[in-house]
């Protein structure tokens, strides 16, 4: 076993008691839904133990993952995206690139708490997180494993299926962000179309939530569209994230709301925000000056065919308010009549991805 490979028996930490406690607590937690753990001291203890020691519960480490191809399928926000299989189930491997082999343990310790929490999340509008896989070859690569989505991201899906109900997709995104904000107190931090995937049944689900909080330029290689700071992408960023007086700015629920509106823009127009402006630096300057994405003409395809309405545009403008305190919450957004009263006639998809608890049950032979 490589000295950098993650393992539960990390003797270098010099605390076998912690190792045993992590095993004991994780064995209780492994197959329990988050809703039964939200106020549980059990999960709280496990999170504290993991954060302090950098150790993972064994159920999070996957060991039988196989690559399907010899090259990456696409660049991702924090590395590369590979296609693979885990016990005959197609999975997506998000490969984190690391500059130095010695930084692997440091990165794993950063991810330890989040990996435990991510593996407990279960919502139809969140991409399930199955676990972590360590590549034994290459230059220190760690993979975050989730189900493979054949429909791709929401941008790709809409290009292939232009006549789907786009308001339903907006509702899906709102429900996913609301769950993160209200139920588990997580800020997504990188909402944009390429981070929203579509299930077999045509439902949108959020990916990469919370990862932007762990970008470290000294550890990770980030290979996607240009970002101004901390891994977030310029065209979806709220103006306060560009303010030099804020120092090292962090994503908040309010910046998520701003980005949610930018995602709505993508869904209804099939264009990225400020698509008329080629340079990201110019976009940043425009946003700081108070400019926002351009409204489509009333007789344009977004209004005539794709479901954009005056009410929806007003909501988007409220989400783009310069003052974060004036932006609506995801709770108030989800209660809007044109989102809360939708009739969802999408048929259940065949071969839908297993939820994290179902996946762990199958992995250990309980399903």
TORKOL-4160 file (C-alpha; in steps of 0.2 Angstrom, whole numbers, padded with zeros to 4 digits, m for minus):
367
<pt num="1" X="0000" Y="0000" Z="0000"/>
<pt num="2" X="0007" Y="0017" Z="m0005"/>
<pt num="3" X="0012" Y="0028" Z="0010"/>
<pt num="4" X="0001" Y="0042" Z="0002"/>
<pt num="5" X="m0014" Y="0030" Z="0000"/>
<pt num="6" X="m0029" Y="0034" Z="0011"/>
<pt num="7" X="m0032" Y="0021" Z="0024"/>
<pt num="8" X="m0042" Y="0020" Z="0040"/>
<pt num="9" X="m0028" Y="0013" Z="0050"/>
<pt num="10" X="m0017" Y="0029" Z="0049"/>
<pt num="11" X="m0005" Y="0024" Z="0063"/>
<pt num="12" X="0005" Y="0040" Z="0059"/>
<pt num="13" X="m0009" Y="0050" Z="0069"/>
<pt num="14" X="m0003" Y="0040" Z="0084"/>
<pt num="15" X="m0021" Y="0038" Z="0091"/>
<pt num="16" X="m0028" Y="0020" Z="0089"/>
<pt num="17" X="m0043" Y="0025" Z="0100"/>
<pt num="18" X="m0048" Y="0038" Z="0087"/>
<pt num="19" X="m0047" Y="0024" Z="0073"/>
<pt num="20" X="m0058" Y="0013" Z="0083"/>
<pt num="21" X="m0070" Y="0026" Z="0087"/>
<pt num="22" X="m0072" Y="0031" Z="0069"/>
<pt num="23" X="m0075" Y="0013" Z="0065"/>
<pt num="24" X="m0088" Y="0011" Z="0078"/>
<pt num="25" X="m0098" Y="0027" Z="0074"/>
<pt num="26" X="m0097" Y="0025" Z="0056"/>
<pt num="27" X="m0104" Y="0007" Z="0057"/>
<pt num="28" X="m0119" Y="0014" Z="0065"/>
<pt num="29" X="m0121" Y="0029" Z="0054"/>
<pt num="30" X="m0117" Y="0020" Z="0037"/>
<pt num="31" X="m0135" Y="0015" Z="0032"/>
<pt num="32" X="m0145" Y="0029" Z="0041"/>
<pt num="33" X="m0154" Y="0043" Z="0031"/>
<pt num="34" X="m0148" Y="0060" Z="0035"/>
<pt num="35" X="m0166" Y="0066" Z="0040"/>
<pt num="36" X="m0164" Y="0055" Z="0055"/>
<pt num="37" X="m0147" Y="0062" Z="0059"/>
<pt num="38" X="m0149" Y="0080" Z="0057"/>
<pt num="39" X="m0150" Y="0083" Z="0076"/>
<pt num="40" X="m0141" Y="0068" Z="0080"/>
<pt num="41" X="m0125" Y="0069" Z="0092"/>
<pt num="42" X="m0120" Y="0053" Z="0083"/>
<pt num="43" X="m0116" Y="0061" Z="0067"/>
<pt num="44" X="m0109" Y="0076" Z="0076"/>
<pt num="45" X="m0096" Y="0065" Z="0085"/>
<pt num="46" X="m0091" Y="0057" Z="0069"/>
<pt num="47" X="m0089" Y="0073" Z="0060"/>
<pt num="48" X="m0078" Y="0080" Z="0074"/>
<pt num="49" X="m0068" Y="0064" Z="0075"/>
<pt num="50" X="m0065" Y="0064" Z="0056"/>
<pt num="51" X="m0061" Y="0083" Z="0056"/>
<pt num="52" X="m0048" Y="0081" Z="0069"/>
<pt num="53" X="m0039" Y="0065" Z="0063"/>
<pt num="54" X="m0042" Y="0066" Z="0044"/>
<pt num="55" X="m0049" Y="0048" Z="0045"/>
<pt num="56" X="m0063" Y="0042" Z="0034"/>
<pt num="57" X="m0076" Y="0029" Z="0038"/>
<pt num="58" X="m0072" Y="0013" Z="0028"/>
<pt num="59" X="m0089" Y="0014" Z="0019"/>
<pt num="60" X="m0083" Y="0030" Z="0010"/>
<pt num="61" X="m0068" Y="0022" Z="0003"/>
<pt num="62" X="m0071" Y="0012" Z="m0013"/>
<pt num="63" X="m0059" Y="m0001" Z="m0019"/>
<pt num="64" X="m0066" Y="m0010" Z="m0034"/>
<pt num="65" X="m0068" Y="0005" Z="m0047"/>
<pt num="66" X="m0063" Y="0001" Z="m0065"/>
<pt num="67" X="m0060" Y="0014" Z="m0079"/>
<pt num="68" X="m0070" Y="0011" Z="m0094"/>
<pt num="69" X="m0058" Y="0022" Z="m0105"/>
<pt num="70" X="m0040" Y="0026" Z="m0106"/>
<pt num="71" X="m0043" Y="0045" Z="m0106"/>
<pt num="72" X="m0054" Y="0058" Z="m0097"/>
<pt num="73" X="m0071" Y="0061" Z="m0104"/>
<pt num="74" X="m0071" Y="0079" Z="m0101"/>
<pt num="75" X="m0062" Y="0093" Z="m0090"/>
<pt num="76" X="m0071" Y="0096" Z="m0074"/>
<pt num="77" X="m0070" Y="0111" Z="m0062"/>
<pt num="78" X="m0057" Y="0103" Z="m0051"/>
<pt num="79" X="m0048" Y="0091" Z="m0062"/>
<pt num="80" X="m0055" Y="0078" Z="m0075"/>
<pt num="81" X="m0071" Y="0068" Z="m0077"/>
<pt num="82" X="m0068" Y="0050" Z="m0081"/>
<pt num="83" X="m0081" Y="0036" Z="m0084"/>
<pt num="84" X="m0080" Y="0020" Z="m0074"/>
<pt num="85" X="m0088" Y="0005" Z="m0066"/>
<pt num="86" X="m0091" Y="0000" Z="m0048"/>
<pt num="87" X="m0098" Y="m0017" Z="m0047"/>
<pt num="88" X="m0107" Y="m0017" Z="m0064"/>
<pt num="89" X="m0114" Y="0001" Z="m0060"/>
<pt num="90" X="m0108" Y="0015" Z="m0072"/>
<pt num="91" X="m0100" Y="0029" Z="m0061"/>
<pt num="92" X="m0093" Y="0046" Z="m0064"/>
<pt num="93" X="m0075" Y="0048" Z="m0057"/>
<pt num="94" X="m0071" Y="0066" Z="m0054"/>
<pt num="95" X="m0052" Y="0066" Z="m0052"/>
<pt num="96" X="m0044" Y="0079" Z="m0042"/>
<pt num="97" X="m0026" Y="0084" Z="m0048"/>
<pt num="98" X="m0013" Y="0087" Z="m0035"/>
<pt num="99" X="0003" Y="0096" Z="m0038"/>
<pt num="100" X="0013" Y="0086" Z="m0025"/>
<pt num="101" X="0012" Y="0068" Z="m0019"/>
<pt num="102" X="0015" Y="0074" Z="m0001"/>
<pt num="103" X="m0001" Y="0085" Z="m0002"/>
<pt num="104" X="m0013" Y="0070" Z="m0004"/>
<pt num="105" X="m0015" Y="0068" Z="0015"/>
<pt num="106" X="m0018" Y="0086" Z="0017"/>
<pt num="107" X="m0031" Y="0086" Z="0004"/>
<pt num="108" X="m0040" Y="0071" Z="0011"/>
<pt num="109" X="m0040" Y="0079" Z="0028"/>
<pt num="110" X="m0049" Y="0094" Z="0020"/>
<pt num="111" X="m0062" Y="0083" Z="0012"/>
<pt num="112" X="m0064" Y="0071" Z="0027"/>
<pt num="113" X="m0079" Y="0080" Z="0036"/>
<pt num="114" X="m0087" Y="0085" Z="0019"/>
<pt num="115" X="m0086" Y="0067" Z="0012"/>
<pt num="116" X="m0095" Y="0060" Z="0027"/>
<pt num="117" X="m0109" Y="0073" Z="0026"/>
<pt num="118" X="m0110" Y="0072" Z="0007"/>
<pt num="119" X="m0113" Y="0053" Z="0008"/>
<pt num="120" X="m0127" Y="0056" Z="0020"/>
<pt num="121" X="m0137" Y="0068" Z="0008"/>
<pt num="122" X="m0152" Y="0061" Z="m0001"/>
<pt num="123" X="m0163" Y="0071" Z="m0012"/>
<pt num="124" X="m0169" Y="0069" Z="m0029"/>
<pt num="125" X="m0162" Y="0085" Z="m0035"/>
<pt num="126" X="m0144" Y="0082" Z="m0028"/>
<pt num="127" X="m0132" Y="0071" Z="m0037"/>
<pt num="128" X="m0128" Y="0056" Z="m0025"/>
<pt num="129" X="m0111" Y="0055" Z="m0018"/>
<pt num="130" X="m0105" Y="0037" Z="m0017"/>
<pt num="131" X="m0087" Y="0038" Z="m0010"/>
<pt num="132" X="m0069" Y="0041" Z="m0013"/>
<pt num="133" X="m0057" Y="0031" Z="m0024"/>
<pt num="134" X="m0038" Y="0033" Z="m0024"/>
<pt num="135" X="m0029" Y="0030" Z="m0040"/>
<pt num="136" X="m0014" Y="0020" Z="m0036"/>
<pt num="137" X="m0005" Y="0026" Z="m0052"/>
<pt num="138" X="m0001" Y="0044" Z="m0058"/>
<pt num="139" X="0004" Y="0059" Z="m0048"/>
<pt num="140" X="m0007" Y="0059" Z="m0032"/>
<pt num="141" X="m0025" Y="0057" Z="m0039"/>
<pt num="142" X="m0040" Y="0056" Z="m0028"/>
<pt num="143" X="m0057" Y="0053" Z="m0036"/>
<pt num="144" X="m0075" Y="0058" Z="m0030"/>
<pt num="145" X="m0087" Y="0045" Z="m0036"/>
<pt num="146" X="m0105" Y="0048" Z="m0041"/>
<pt num="147" X="m0117" Y="0040" Z="m0053"/>
<pt num="148" X="m0115" Y="0042" Z="m0072"/>
<pt num="149" X="m0128" Y="0053" Z="m0080"/>
<pt num="150" X="m0131" Y="0048" Z="m0098"/>
<pt num="151" X="m0141" Y="0065" Z="m0101"/>
<pt num="152" X="m0126" Y="0075" Z="m0097"/>
<pt num="153" X="m0127" Y="0092" Z="m0090"/>
<pt num="154" X="m0142" Y="0104" Z="m0092"/>
<pt num="155" X="m0134" Y="0114" Z="m0106"/>
<pt num="156" X="m0131" Y="0098" Z="m0116"/>
<pt num="157" X="m0149" Y="0091" Z="m0112"/>
<pt num="158" X="m0157" Y="0107" Z="m0117"/>
<pt num="159" X="m0148" Y="0107" Z="m0134"/>
<pt num="160" X="m0154" Y="0089" Z="m0137"/>
<pt num="161" X="m0172" Y="0092" Z="m0130"/>
<pt num="162" X="m0176" Y="0110" Z="m0133"/>
<pt num="163" X="m0195" Y="0108" Z="m0130"/>
<pt num="164" X="m0194" Y="0101" Z="m0113"/>
<pt num="165" X="m0203" Y="0110" Z="m0099"/>
<pt num="166" X="m0189" Y="0122" Z="m0093"/>
<pt num="167" X="m0199" Y="0129" Z="m0079"/>
<pt num="168" X="m0199" Y="0112" Z="m0071"/>
<pt num="169" X="m0180" Y="0112" Z="m0073"/>
<pt num="170" X="m0179" Y="0128" Z="m0064"/>
<pt num="171" X="m0190" Y="0121" Z="m0050"/>
<pt num="172" X="m0179" Y="0106" Z="m0049"/>
<pt num="173" X="m0164" Y="0118" Z="m0046"/>
<pt num="174" X="m0173" Y="0128" Z="m0034"/>
<pt num="175" X="m0178" Y="0113" Z="m0024"/>
<pt num="176" X="m0160" Y="0106" Z="m0023"/>
<pt num="177" X="m0153" Y="0123" Z="m0018"/>
<pt num="178" X="m0166" Y="0125" Z="m0005"/>
<pt num="179" X="m0162" Y="0108" Z="0002"/>
<pt num="180" X="m0144" Y="0112" Z="0004"/>
<pt num="181" X="m0147" Y="0129" Z="0012"/>
<pt num="182" X="m0162" Y="0124" Z="0024"/>
<pt num="183" X="m0159" Y="0106" Z="0028"/>
<pt num="184" X="m0141" Y="0104" Z="0029"/>
<pt num="185" X="m0134" Y="0122" Z="0030"/>
<pt num="186" X="m0122" Y="0120" Z="0014"/>
<pt num="187" X="m0118" Y="0134" Z="0002"/>
<pt num="188" X="m0116" Y="0127" Z="m0015"/>
<pt num="189" X="m0103" Y="0140" Z="m0021"/>
<pt num="190" X="m0102" Y="0135" Z="m0039"/>
<pt num="191" X="m0120" Y="0135" Z="m0047"/>
<pt num="192" X="m0119" Y="0135" Z="m0066"/>
<pt num="193" X="m0126" Y="0125" Z="m0080"/>
<pt num="194" X="m0112" Y="0113" Z="m0082"/>
<pt num="195" X="m0113" Y="0108" Z="m0063"/>
<pt num="196" X="m0131" Y="0103" Z="m0065"/>
<pt num="197" X="m0134" Y="0086" Z="m0072"/>
<pt num="198" X="m0150" Y="0078" Z="m0079"/>
<pt num="199" X="m0157" Y="0061" Z="m0073"/>
<pt num="200" X="m0165" Y="0047" Z="m0084"/>
<pt num="201" X="m0182" Y="0054" Z="m0079"/>
<pt num="202" X="m0177" Y="0072" Z="m0085"/>
<pt num="203" X="m0175" Y="0079" Z="m0067"/>
<pt num="204" X="m0161" Y="0092" Z="m0064"/>
<pt num="205" X="m0149" Y="0088" Z="m0050"/>
<pt num="206" X="m0135" Y="0098" Z="m0043"/>
<pt num="207" X="m0117" Y="0092" Z="m0043"/>
<pt num="208" X="m0101" Y="0099" Z="m0035"/>
<pt num="209" X="m0110" Y="0107" Z="m0020"/>
<pt num="210" X="m0098" Y="0114" Z="m0007"/>
<pt num="211" X="m0082" Y="0110" Z="m0017"/>
<pt num="212" X="m0077" Y="0128" Z="m0020"/>
<pt num="213" X="m0074" Y="0131" Z="m0002"/>
<pt num="214" X="m0059" Y="0119" Z="m0003"/>
<pt num="215" X="m0050" Y="0126" Z="m0017"/>
<pt num="216" X="m0031" Y="0129" Z="m0013"/>
<pt num="217" X="m0020" Y="0135" Z="m0027"/>
<pt num="218" X="m0005" Y="0127" Z="m0018"/>
<pt num="219" X="m0014" Y="0109" Z="m0019"/>
<pt num="220" X="m0026" Y="0108" Z="m0033"/>
<pt num="221" X="m0026" Y="0110" Z="m0052"/>
<pt num="222" X="m0042" Y="0118" Z="m0058"/>
<pt num="223" X="m0044" Y="0116" Z="m0077"/>
<pt num="224" X="m0062" Y="0123" Z="m0081"/>
<pt num="225" X="m0068" Y="0139" Z="m0087"/>
<pt num="226" X="m0059" Y="0154" Z="m0080"/>
<pt num="227" X="m0062" Y="0159" Z="m0062"/>
<pt num="228" X="m0058" Y="0175" Z="m0053"/>
<pt num="229" X="m0055" Y="0168" Z="m0036"/>
<pt num="230" X="m0058" Y="0152" Z="m0025"/>
<pt num="231" X="m0063" Y="0142" Z="m0040"/>
<pt num="232" X="m0079" Y="0151" Z="m0044"/>
<pt num="233" X="m0084" Y="0155" Z="m0062"/>
<pt num="234" X="m0084" Y="0174" Z="m0066"/>
<pt num="235" X="m0101" Y="0175" Z="m0076"/>
<pt num="236" X="m0111" Y="0167" Z="m0062"/>
<pt num="237" X="m0103" Y="0177" Z="m0048"/>
<pt num="238" X="m0111" Y="0190" Z="m0037"/>
<pt num="239" X="m0104" Y="0208" Z="m0037"/>
<pt num="240" X="m0098" Y="0206" Z="m0018"/>
<pt num="241" X="m0086" Y="0192" Z="m0023"/>
<pt num="242" X="m0077" Y="0204" Z="m0034"/>
<pt num="243" X="m0075" Y="0218" Z="m0021"/>
<pt num="244" X="m0057" Y="0220" Z="m0016"/>
<pt num="245" X="m0062" Y="0227" Z="0000"/>
<pt num="246" X="m0069" Y="0210" Z="0005"/>
<pt num="247" X="m0052" Y="0202" Z="0005"/>
<pt num="248" X="m0054" Y="0183" Z="0004"/>
<pt num="249" X="m0072" Y="0183" Z="0000"/>
<pt num="250" X="m0082" Y="0167" Z="0003"/>
<pt num="251" X="m0098" Y="0161" Z="m0006"/>
<pt num="252" X="m0114" Y="0163" Z="0004"/>
<pt num="253" X="m0132" Y="0158" Z="0003"/>
<pt num="254" X="m0135" Y="0176" Z="m0005"/>
<pt num="255" X="m0122" Y="0173" Z="m0019"/>
<pt num="256" X="m0130" Y="0156" Z="m0022"/>
<pt num="257" X="m0146" Y="0165" Z="m0025"/>
<pt num="258" X="m0137" Y="0177" Z="m0037"/>
<pt num="259" X="m0130" Y="0162" Z="m0046"/>
<pt num="260" X="m0147" Y="0153" Z="m0046"/>
<pt num="261" X="m0154" Y="0167" Z="m0057"/>
<pt num="262" X="m0139" Y="0165" Z="m0069"/>
<pt num="263" X="m0143" Y="0147" Z="m0070"/>
<pt num="264" X="m0162" Y="0152" Z="m0074"/>
<pt num="265" X="m0154" Y="0163" Z="m0088"/>
<pt num="266" X="m0145" Y="0148" Z="m0095"/>
<pt num="267" X="m0161" Y="0137" Z="m0095"/>
<pt num="268" X="m0172" Y="0150" Z="m0103"/>
<pt num="269" X="m0160" Y="0156" Z="m0116"/>
<pt num="270" X="m0147" Y="0142" Z="m0119"/>
<pt num="271" X="m0134" Y="0156" Z="m0117"/>
<pt num="272" X="m0122" Y="0159" Z="m0103"/>
<pt num="273" X="m0124" Y="0176" Z="m0094"/>
<pt num="274" X="m0116" Y="0190" Z="m0103"/>
<pt num="275" X="m0114" Y="0179" Z="m0119"/>
<pt num="276" X="m0112" Y="0195" Z="m0129"/>
<pt num="277" X="m0095" Y="0199" Z="m0120"/>
<pt num="278" X="m0081" Y="0188" Z="m0124"/>
<pt num="279" X="m0069" Y="0193" Z="m0110"/>
<pt num="280" X="m0072" Y="0187" Z="m0092"/>
<pt num="281" X="m0062" Y="0202" Z="m0085"/>
<pt num="282" X="m0074" Y="0214" Z="m0095"/>
<pt num="283" X="m0089" Y="0204" Z="m0087"/>
<pt num="284" X="m0082" Y="0207" Z="m0070"/>
<pt num="285" X="m0081" Y="0226" Z="m0073"/>
<pt num="286" X="m0098" Y="0227" Z="m0080"/>
<pt num="287" X="m0105" Y="0217" Z="m0065"/>
<pt num="288" X="m0096" Y="0229" Z="m0053"/>
<pt num="289" X="m0104" Y="0244" Z="m0062"/>
<pt num="290" X="m0121" Y="0237" Z="m0059"/>
<pt num="291" X="m0124" Y="0228" Z="m0076"/>
<pt num="292" X="m0134" Y="0212" Z="m0077"/>
<pt num="293" X="m0137" Y="0199" Z="m0091"/>
<pt num="294" X="m0147" Y="0206" Z="m0105"/>
<pt num="295" X="m0166" Y="0203" Z="m0106"/>
<pt num="296" X="m0172" Y="0194" Z="m0121"/>
<pt num="297" X="m0184" Y="0203" Z="m0133"/>
<pt num="298" X="m0203" Y="0199" Z="m0129"/>
<pt num="299" X="m0205" Y="0191" Z="m0146"/>
<pt num="300" X="m0190" Y="0180" Z="m0144"/>
<pt num="301" X="m0189" Y="0161" Z="m0142"/>
<pt num="302" X="m0186" Y="0161" Z="m0124"/>
<pt num="303" X="m0203" Y="0171" Z="m0121"/>
<pt num="304" X="m0213" Y="0163" Z="m0135"/>
<pt num="305" X="m0207" Y="0145" Z="m0134"/>
<pt num="306" X="m0196" Y="0141" Z="m0119"/>
<pt num="307" X="m0207" Y="0147" Z="m0104"/>
<pt num="308" X="m0199" Y="0163" Z="m0099"/>
<pt num="309" X="m0212" Y="0176" Z="m0092"/>
<pt num="310" X="m0212" Y="0193" Z="m0085"/>
<pt num="311" X="m0215" Y="0186" Z="m0068"/>
<pt num="312" X="m0200" Y="0175" Z="m0069"/>
<pt num="313" X="m0189" Y="0189" Z="m0076"/>
<pt num="314" X="m0194" Y="0200" Z="m0061"/>
<pt num="315" X="m0189" Y="0186" Z="m0049"/>
<pt num="316" X="m0172" Y="0184" Z="m0058"/>
<pt num="317" X="m0169" Y="0203" Z="m0057"/>
<pt num="318" X="m0173" Y="0202" Z="m0038"/>
<pt num="319" X="m0160" Y="0188" Z="m0036"/>
<pt num="320" X="m0147" Y="0200" Z="m0045"/>
<pt num="321" X="m0149" Y="0214" Z="m0033"/>
<pt num="322" X="m0133" Y="0222" Z="m0029"/>
<pt num="323" X="m0137" Y="0222" Z="m0010"/>
<pt num="324" X="m0136" Y="0203" Z="m0004"/>
<pt num="325" X="m0149" Y="0208" Z="0009"/>
<pt num="326" X="m0162" Y="0212" Z="m0004"/>
<pt num="327" X="m0161" Y="0196" Z="m0013"/>
<pt num="328" X="m0175" Y="0183" Z="m0010"/>
<pt num="329" X="m0171" Y="0167" Z="0000"/>
<pt num="330" X="m0172" Y="0150" Z="m0009"/>
<pt num="331" X="m0187" Y="0147" Z="0003"/>
<pt num="332" X="m0197" Y="0162" Z="m0004"/>
<pt num="333" X="m0192" Y="0158" Z="m0022"/>
<pt num="334" X="m0198" Y="0140" Z="m0020"/>
<pt num="335" X="m0215" Y="0147" Z="m0014"/>
<pt num="336" X="m0218" Y="0157" Z="m0029"/>
<pt num="337" X="m0234" Y="0152" Z="m0037"/>
<pt num="338" X="m0227" Y="0149" Z="m0055"/>
<pt num="339" X="m0215" Y="0137" Z="m0047"/>
<pt num="340" X="m0224" Y="0129" Z="m0032"/>
<pt num="341" X="m0240" Y="0125" Z="m0042"/>
<pt num="342" X="m0232" Y="0116" Z="m0057"/>
<pt num="343" X="m0239" Y="0099" Z="m0062"/>
<pt num="344" X="m0224" Y="0087" Z="m0065"/>
<pt num="345" X="m0229" Y="0074" Z="m0078"/>
<pt num="346" X="m0212" Y="0067" Z="m0081"/>
<pt num="347" X="m0212" Y="0048" Z="m0080"/>
<pt num="348" X="m0200" Y="0039" Z="m0068"/>
<pt num="349" X="m0184" Y="0035" Z="m0077"/>
<pt num="350" X="m0179" Y="0017" Z="m0079"/>
<pt num="351" X="m0162" Y="0014" Z="m0071"/>
<pt num="352" X="m0162" Y="0029" Z="m0060"/>
<pt num="353" X="m0146" Y="0031" Z="m0049"/>
<pt num="354" X="m0146" Y="0023" Z="m0032"/>
<pt num="355" X="m0147" Y="0035" Z="m0017"/>
<pt num="356" X="m0132" Y="0035" Z="m0006"/>
<pt num="357" X="m0140" Y="0024" Z="0007"/>
<pt num="358" X="m0146" Y="0012" Z="m0006"/>
<pt num="359" X="m0129" Y="0012" Z="m0014"/>
<pt num="360" X="m0121" Y="0007" Z="0003"/>
<pt num="361" X="m0134" Y="m0006" Z="0006"/>
<pt num="362" X="m0130" Y="m0014" Z="m0011"/>
<pt num="363" X="m0112" Y="m0012" Z="m0008"/>
<pt num="364" X="m0113" Y="m0022" Z="0008"/>
<pt num="365" X="m0126" Y="m0035" Z="0002"/>
<pt num="366" X="m0141" Y="m0028" Z="0011"/>
<pt num="367" X="m0151" Y="m0024" Z="m0005"/>
